[in-house]
């Protein structure tokens, strides 16, 4: 009798868990869309004829199925940014890391389960710079039937997707940069929910508006989908309470300024408690590079927060924005966030198995085949981690090579430290010249299953200090410390927060400074780590973690799905994922 009761109890738990989950299915048709911005028409790549693309709205525990049909003229993939792809590495999306791209006219179905996550994430194209217009929000709500958010329930939830816009075809812009071995031309505008705002020419009507009611609370789900710029975001007359970043809850942090790097998300509560009127929301770039500064897009995008009871003709109030170069404001925001501890939440691992010291920054390398306009003497602009500039494979993805044991695609010898230690943030240090030139390679870091990694990310002054937004696929990491200058272990360890540090998937390494992160490699597969400035990723600021299978079936990567894309043609160079892969 007791055994029967136990069997029935287990069955009821299983049925209840099944009832709490759902299958959320979407079809993404990716193709050309003609839009008019800044006084001219342009053909962009978009999903389902929308900019931004569809929002994926799910609950924790749900399974997501997205059929991606490539009707565009370009190779492409879709990455589900921040999602824990537990035993679903084949669905992660970065081109030539976990899959070959979806060729024009072909399709691929991404399938993954939402496990242990709540909050705001996003999806975007991850084969080339098509991410400029191919992106959308992912909203993960608490599991059905469970307690709601750990903060007062908002009256309304509002996705705010910040983007970047070029008047020229973005593929042409990237192709020109590759051919010359130089930096990409800067953007012409920024956007809020796909609209530029009325400060730009011919854009009076091209502005996002949010209607609010006095006394109500709004949860703003803010996403930085810009290709190459961190952003300052404000709303005139209003303050925010930050309650989550990168789909991880934070202790409430009150501020009137949001700082957000490409790849990051911020959930912020805003109470409509101002005098009923119209107020601008605005975003402009945070430029972390020191003198001499490169050219940048110094424009401002706007939206309007309009009170329902206000006069429709009232002129919006503009917020007082920080300087483009306000490093102090950026660091104050990034460093003051702490994680919210709840029963059952993961805590900081105190034992570390692998320690890595990784420099990040720019440099130069020999001109590559196909860079026909490159200065052969000066070489091409490059980016690297520990002086290794990442080269994407051209015939097979690293994950497939890993799974099938194919040799010669990559090497598992990514260095744990730079080739030489020097005064990393001092532009006059002669060692910088020694490390100016790097070479292309496909080096990954191999990790045993369940390894805990502590990584110091150190910015360098090679070609200028800069805040790099570093993202790790499929893992969150604890940001245990960050600061300016050169990392000094003895001093830094005294400031480690091992109690309630913020948990992120993308960290903006302080400009001319460092950050220390910890994570546990508890998911088998191959996981890209890279700078989320797309131009820096294409220049080689990346590596990958090759995580071995664990000892059980539940920790072993399953085989790829039957429609897994393969490389039907050999990609000749990086440019093939830009202009040269276009089907004429």
C-alpha positions in Angstrom: 0.0 0.0 0.0 2.8 2.4 0.9 4.5 1.7 -2.4 1.3 2.5 -4.3 0.9 5.8 -2.5 4.5 6.7 -3.4 3.9 5.8 -7.1 0.8 7.9 -7.1 2.6 10.8 -5.5 5.4 10.7 -8.0 2.8 10.6 -10.8 1.0 13.6 -9.4 4.2 15.6 -9.2 5.0 14.7 -12.8 1.6 15.7 -14.1 1.7 18.9 -12.1 5.1 19.8 -13.5 3.9 19.1 -17.0 0.9 21.3 -16.5 3.2 24.2 -15.4 5.0 24.1 -18.7 4.1 24.9 -22.2 5.5 24.7 -25.7 5.9 28.2 -27.2 6.2 28.1 -31.0 7.2 30.8 -33.4 8.0 31.0 -37.1 10.6 33.6 -38.1 10.5 34.6 -41.8 13.8 36.5 -42.3 13.8 38.6 -45.5 14.1 42.0 -47.1 12.0 44.9 -45.8 12.0 48.4 -47.3 11.8 51.2 -44.6 12.2 54.9 -44.7 14.4 56.6 -42.1 16.3 59.9 -42.0 14.9 61.2 -45.3 15.7 58.1 -47.4 14.5 54.6 -48.1 16.6 51.6 -47.4 16.3 47.8 -47.7 17.0 46.1 -44.4 16.9 42.5 -43.2 14.0 41.9 -40.8 12.0 39.2 -39.1 8.3 38.9 -40.1 8.5 42.4 -41.6 9.1 44.0 -38.3 11.7 46.1 -36.6 12.3 45.1 -33.8 11.3 41.5 -34.5 8.7 39.5 -32.5 8.8 39.3 -28.8 9.1 35.7 -27.3 7.0 35.7 -24.2 7.4 32.6 -22.0 7.4 31.2 -18.5 10.3 29.5 -16.7 10.0 25.8 -17.6 8.5 26.3 -21.0 10.0 24.9 -24.2 10.7 27.3 -27.1 10.5 26.2 -30.7 11.4 28.7 -33.4 11.3 27.8 -37.1 13.7 30.2 -38.9 13.2 30.4 -42.6 15.9 32.3 -44.4 14.3 34.3 -47.3 17.1 36.9 -47.2 20.1 37.0 -49.6 22.5 36.4 -46.7 23.8 33.5 -44.6 22.4 33.9 -41.1 21.9 32.4 -37.6 19.9 33.4 -34.6 21.4 33.5 -31.1 19.2 33.4 -28.0 21.3 35.8 -25.9 21.6 34.8 -22.2 19.6 31.6 -22.5 21.1 28.6 -20.6 21.2 26.1 -23.5 21.3 23.1 -21.2 22.0 20.1 -23.4 20.8 22.1 -26.4 24.1 23.6 -27.5 23.1 22.9 -31.2 20.5 25.7 -30.7 22.8 28.4 -29.3 23.3 30.0 -32.7 26.7 31.6 -33.2 27.8 31.0 -36.8 30.7 28.5 -37.1 30.8 28.0 -33.4 27.7 25.9 -32.8 26.4 25.6 -36.3 27.0 26.5 -39.9 24.9 29.4 -41.1 21.4 28.9 -42.5 21.9 29.4 -46.3 19.5 31.5 -48.3 16.4 29.5 -49.1 17.0 27.1 -46.2 15.6 26.8 -42.7 16.5 25.5 -39.3 14.3 24.9 -36.2 15.8 26.0 -32.9 14.5 24.2 -29.8 15.4 24.7 -26.2 14.0 24.7 -22.7 13.9 27.7 -20.3 15.4 26.4 -17.1 16.2 28.4 -14.0 15.8 31.8 -15.5 13.4 34.8 -15.1 13.6 38.3 -16.5 14.5 40.0 -19.7 16.8 38.6 -22.4 16.8 38.9 -26.2 17.5 37.2 -29.4 19.6 38.5 -32.4 21.4 37.5 -35.6 24.8 36.0 -35.0 26.4 35.4 -38.3 27.5 38.9 -39.3 26.4 42.5 -38.7 22.8 41.8 -39.7 22.2 42.1 -36.0 21.7 45.8 -36.7 18.0 45.1 -37.6 17.5 41.4 -36.8 16.7 41.3 -33.0 13.9 41.1 -30.5 13.0 40.7 -26.9 12.7 37.5 -24.8 10.5 37.9 -21.7 10.7 35.1 -19.2 8.0 35.2 -16.5 8.1 33.1 -13.3 6.9 29.5 -13.6 3.1 29.2 -13.8 1.5 28.7 -10.5 4.5 30.1 -8.5 5.1 33.3 -6.6 5.4 36.3 -8.8 8.3 38.9 -9.0 10.3 39.7 -5.9 9.2 43.4 -6.2 5.8 45.1 -6.3 3.7 44.0 -9.2 3.9 46.7 -12.0 0.8 48.0 -13.6 2.3 47.5 -17.1 5.4 46.0 -18.6 7.2 47.8 -21.5 10.0 46.5 -23.6 12.5 49.3 -24.6 14.9 48.1 -27.2 17.8 50.5 -28.0 19.3 50.1 -31.4 21.7 51.6 -33.9 21.1 52.7 -37.5 23.2 53.2 -40.6 21.9 54.9 -43.8 24.1 52.7 -45.9 23.6 48.9 -46.2 25.2 47.5 -43.1 26.7 44.5 -45.1 28.4 47.0 -47.4 29.7 49.0 -44.4 31.2 45.8 -42.9 32.6 44.6 -46.2 34.4 47.9 -46.8 35.9 47.7 -43.4 37.2 44.2 -44.1 38.6 45.0 -47.5 40.5 48.0 -46.1 41.5 46.4 -42.8 40.1 49.4 -41.0 37.3 50.2 -38.6 33.7 50.3 -39.7 32.1 53.7 -40.4 30.1 55.0 -37.5 26.3 54.8 -37.4 24.0 57.7 -38.4 21.5 57.3 -35.6 20.3 55.4 -32.6 16.8 54.0 -32.2 14.2 53.3 -29.5 11.9 50.4 -30.5 13.1 50.8 -34.1 12.3 54.5 -34.2 14.9 57.2 -34.4 13.1 60.0 -32.5 12.3 63.5 -33.6 15.7 65.1 -33.2 16.8 63.6 -36.5 15.9 65.0 -39.9 12.6 63.9 -41.5 11.7 62.1 -38.2 9.0 64.1 -36.6 6.6 61.2 -36.7 9.3 58.5 -36.3 9.2 58.4 -32.6 8.2 55.9 -30.0 5.5 57.0 -27.5 4.5 55.5 -24.1 1.3 56.6 -22.6 1.3 56.5 -18.8 -1.3 57.2 -16.0 -0.5 59.1 -12.8 0.4 56.9 -9.9 0.9 53.7 -11.9 4.2 51.7 -11.9 5.8 50.6 -15.2 8.4 47.9 -15.5 10.8 48.9 -18.3 12.5 46.0 -19.9 15.5 47.8 -21.4 17.7 46.0 -24.0 20.8 47.4 -25.7 20.7 45.9 -29.2 23.2 48.5 -30.6 26.0 47.1 -32.7 28.9 49.1 -31.3 27.9 51.6 -28.6 27.2 51.5 -24.9 24.4 53.9 -24.1 23.2 56.3 -21.4 19.4 56.3 -20.9 17.2 58.7 -19.0 13.6 59.9 -18.8 13.1 63.5 -17.9 11.4 64.1 -14.5 11.5 60.4 -13.5 13.7 58.0 -11.5 14.2 54.3 -11.8 14.5 51.4 -9.4 16.7 48.7 -11.0 15.4 45.3 -10.0 17.2 43.0 -12.5 20.1 42.9 -15.0 20.6 40.2 -17.6 17.6 38.2 -16.3 19.1 38.1 -12.7 17.4 39.9 -9.9 19.2 42.7 -8.1 18.8 44.4 -4.8 16.7 47.5 -5.6 19.0 50.2 -6.9 17.6 53.8 -7.3 19.0 56.0 -10.0 17.9 58.5 -12.6 20.5 57.1 -15.1 20.7 53.7 -16.8 24.0 52.7 -18.3 23.8 49.7 -20.6 26.3 48.0 -23.0 25.4 46.0 -26.1 24.2 42.6 -25.0 23.0 43.7 -21.6 19.4 44.1 -20.3 18.1 46.2 -17.4 14.7 45.8 -15.7 13.8 49.0 -14.0 10.6 50.1 -12.3 9.4 53.7 -13.0 6.5 55.3 -11.2 4.5 57.9 -13.1 4.7 60.5 -10.3 5.7 63.6 -12.2 3.4 66.5 -13.1 1.1 65.3 -15.9 2.9 66.4 -19.1 5.1 65.0 -21.9 8.7 63.9 -21.2 11.4 62.8 -23.4 13.2 59.5 -22.9 16.6 59.8 -24.4 19.7 57.7 -25.2 23.1 58.8 -26.3 26.4 57.0 -26.5 28.9 56.4 -23.6 32.3 56.8 -25.3 34.9 55.2 -23.0 38.0 55.6 -25.2 40.6 58.2 -24.1 42.3 60.8 -26.3 42.8 60.6 -29.1 39.2 59.5 -29.5 38.0 57.9 -32.7 35.1 59.3 -34.6 31.7 58.3 -33.1 28.0 58.9 -33.7 27.3 61.8 -31.3 23.5 61.9 -31.9 20.7 61.4 -29.4 17.6 59.2 -29.9 14.3 60.1 -28.2 11.0 58.7 -27.3 8.1 60.3 -25.5 6.5 59.5 -22.1 3.1 61.1 -22.3 0.7 61.3 -19.4 -2.8 60.3 -20.4 -4.3 63.4 -18.6 -1.7 65.8 -20.3 -2.5 68.1 -23.2 -1.7 66.3 -26.5 0.1 69.4 -27.7 2.4 69.8 -24.7 6.1 70.1 -25.7 8.2 67.2 -24.1 10.7 68.1 -21.4 14.3 67.0 -22.2 16.4 65.2 -19.6 19.8 66.6 -18.7 22.1 64.0 -20.2 25.6 63.2 -19.1 28.7 63.8 -21.1 29.5 61.2 -23.8 32.8 60.6 -21.8 31.4 60.3 -18.3 33.4 57.3 -17.1 32.6 58.0 -13.5 28.8 57.9 -14.1 29.2 54.6 -16.0 31.4 53.0 -13.4 29.1 54.2 -10.6 26.1 52.5 -12.2 27.9 49.3 -13.2 29.7 48.8 -9.8 26.8 49.6 -7.4 24.6 46.8 -8.5 24.4 43.8 -6.2 22.5 40.5 -6.6 19.3 39.7 -4.8 19.6 36.6 -2.6 16.6 34.3 -2.4 16.2 30.8 -0.9 17.5 28.3 -3.4 19.4 30.8 -5.5 23.0 30.0 -6.6 25.7 31.5 -4.5 29.2 32.4 -5.4 31.5 29.4 -5.7 34.2 29.7 -3.1 36.5 27.0 -4.5 38.2 27.9 -7.8 39.6 25.1 -10.1 40.9 27.2 -13.0 42.4 30.7 -12.8 42.8 32.8 -16.0 44.2 36.3 -16.5 42.9 37.5 -19.9 43.9 40.8 -21.6 41.3 42.3 -24.0 42.0 45.0 -26.5 42.9 46.1 -30.0 46.0 45.7 -32.1 47.1 44.9 -35.7 47.7 41.8 -37.7 49.0 40.9 -41.2 46.4 41.6 -44.0 44.3 38.6 -44.6 43.6 37.0 -48.0 40.8 39.0 -49.6 41.7 42.3 -47.9 42.6 43.7 -51.3 42.6 47.4 -50.0 44.6 46.7 -46.9 47.8 48.6 -46.2 50.3 45.8 -46.4 52.9 47.7 -44.4 50.8 48.8 -41.5 48.6 45.7 -41.5 45.0 45.3 -40.6 43.1 46.4 -37.5 42.7 43.4 -35.2 41.5 42.6 -31.7 42.6 39.8 -29.4 42.4 38.1 -26.0 45.8 37.3 -24.5 47.3 38.4 -27.9 45.4 35.6 -29.7 43.1 37.0 -32.4 40.2 34.6 -33.0 39.7 33.2 -36.5 36.4 31.5 -37.2 36.5 28.1 -39.0 35.4 28.0 -42.6 34.2 24.4 -43.3 32.6 23.0 -40.1 31.4 24.4 -36.8 33.6 24.0 -33.7 30.8 22.2 -31.9 30.4 19.7 -34.7 34.1 19.1 -34.9 34.1 18.7 -31.1 31.3 16.2 -31.1 32.6 14.1 -34.1 36.2 14.4 -33.1 37.3 16.1 -36.3 40.9 17.3 -36.1 42.5 20.4 -37.5 39.5 22.7 -37.0 40.7 24.3 -33.7 43.2 23.9 -31.0 42.5 23.6 -27.3 45.5 25.8 -26.2 44.0 29.2 -25.5 46.5 30.7 -23.1 45.6 31.2 -19.4 47.7 34.4 -19.3 49.2 37.0 -21.8 52.6 36.3 -23.3 54.1 39.1 -21.1 52.9 41.1 -18.1 53.4 44.9 -18.4 51.8 48.2 -17.5 48.6 47.3 -19.3 46.9 50.7 -19.1 49.9 52.9 -19.7 50.0 54.0 -23.3 53.7 54.9 -23.0 54.9 51.4 -21.8 57.3 50.1 -24.5 55.8 46.6 -24.1 52.7 47.7 -25.8 54.6 47.9 -29.1 55.7 44.3 -28.5 52.1 43.2 -28.2 50.8 45.5 -30.9 50.9 42.8 -33.5 49.0 39.6 -33.1 48.2 36.6 -35.4 45.0 34.8 -36.3 44.2 31.4 -34.7 41.3 29.3 -33.5 42.3 28.7 -29.9 39.7 27.5 -27.4 39.9 26.8 -23.6 39.0 23.2 -22.7 37.3 22.6 -19.4 36.3 19.5 -17.5 32.6 19.3 -16.7 31.7 21.2 -13.5 34.9 23.2 -13.4 34.8 26.5 -11.6 36.6 29.3 -13.4 37.9 32.6 -12.1 38.8 35.0 -14.8 40.5 38.4 -14.6 39.6 40.5 -17.6 42.2 43.3 -18.1 41.8 46.1 -20.5 44.9 47.3 -22.3 46.1 50.6 -23.8 47.2 49.0 -27.1 45.6 51.4 -29.6 43.7 53.0 -26.7 41.9 52.0 -23.6 38.2 51.2 -23.9 35.4 49.5 -22.0 34.7 46.2 -23.7 31.4 44.4 -23.1 32.4 40.8 -22.7 29.7 38.1 -23.1 29.8 34.4 -22.4 27.3 32.2 -24.1 25.0 29.9 -22.1 26.5 30.9 -18.7 25.9 33.6 -16.1 28.9 34.7 -14.1 29.3 36.4 -10.8 31.1 39.8 -11.0 33.1 39.6 -7.8 35.2 42.8 -8.3 36.0 45.5 -10.7 38.3 48.6 -10.8 40.6 50.9 -12.7 44.3 50.5 -13.6 46.2 47.2 -13.5 44.7 44.3 -11.6 46.7 43.6 -8.4 45.6 40.4 -6.8 46.6 41.2 -3.2 44.7 44.5 -3.2 41.8 43.3 -5.4 41.0 40.3 -3.3 40.3 42.5 -0.3 37.4 44.0 -2.3 35.9 40.7 -3.5 32.1 40.5 -3.0 31.5 36.8 -2.3 28.1 37.3 -0.7 25.8 39.1 -3.1 27.6 40.1 -6.3 25.7 40.9 -9.4 25.1 38.0 -11.8 25.5 38.7 -15.5 26.0 37.3 -18.9 27.7 40.4 -20.2 30.2 42.6 -18.3 31.4 46.0 -19.4 35.0 45.8 -18.4 35.9 49.3 -16.9 37.9 51.4 -19.4 41.5 51.3 -18.5 40.6 48.8 -15.8 39.7 45.2 -14.9 36.9 42.9 -13.7 36.9 39.6 -12.0 34.3 37.0 -12.8 33.5 33.5 -11.6 31.3 30.8 -13.2 30.9 27.0 -13.2 31.2 25.2 -16.5 28.3 22.8 -15.9 26.9 22.5 -19.4 28.7 20.4 -22.1 29.3 21.9 -25.5 31.3 24.7 -27.1 30.5 28.2 -25.8 31.7 31.4 -27.4 33.1 34.3 -25.3 33.4 37.6 -27.1 33.2 41.3 -27.1 29.7 42.4 -27.9 30.8 45.3 -30.1 30.2 43.5 -33.3 33.1 45.2 -35.0 35.4 43.9 -32.3 34.1 40.4 -32.6 34.7 40.4 -36.4 38.3 41.7 -35.6 38.9 38.7 -33.4 38.1 39.7 -29.8 36.8 36.2 -28.9 37.6 32.7 -27.8 35.5 29.7 -26.8 35.1 27.3 -24.0 35.1 23.6 -24.9 33.2 21.9 -22.0 33.5 18.2 -21.7 30.7 15.8 -21.0 29.9 14.9 -17.4 29.7 11.4 -16.0 26.0 10.9 -16.5 23.5 10.8 -19.3 22.0 14.0 -17.9 25.4 15.7 -18.4 26.2 14.4 -21.9 25.6 16.4 -25.0 23.0 14.6 -27.2 23.4 14.4 -31.0 22.5 17.3 -33.3 18.9 17.5 -34.6 18.1 16.1 -38.1 17.9 19.5 -39.8 21.2 20.8 -38.3 22.8 23.1 -40.9 26.0 22.0 -42.6 28.4 24.1 -44.6 27.2 23.4 -48.2 30.1 25.5 -49.5 33.4 26.3 -48.1 33.4 29.9 -46.7 36.6 31.4 -48.1 37.1 34.1 -45.5 35.4 36.3 -42.9 34.0 38.4 -45.8 31.9 35.4 -46.9 29.7 36.0 -43.9 29.3 39.6 -45.2 29.0 40.6 -48.8 30.7 37.8 -50.5 28.2 35.2 -49.4 25.3 37.0 -51.1 23.5 34.9 -53.7 23.4 36.8 -56.9 
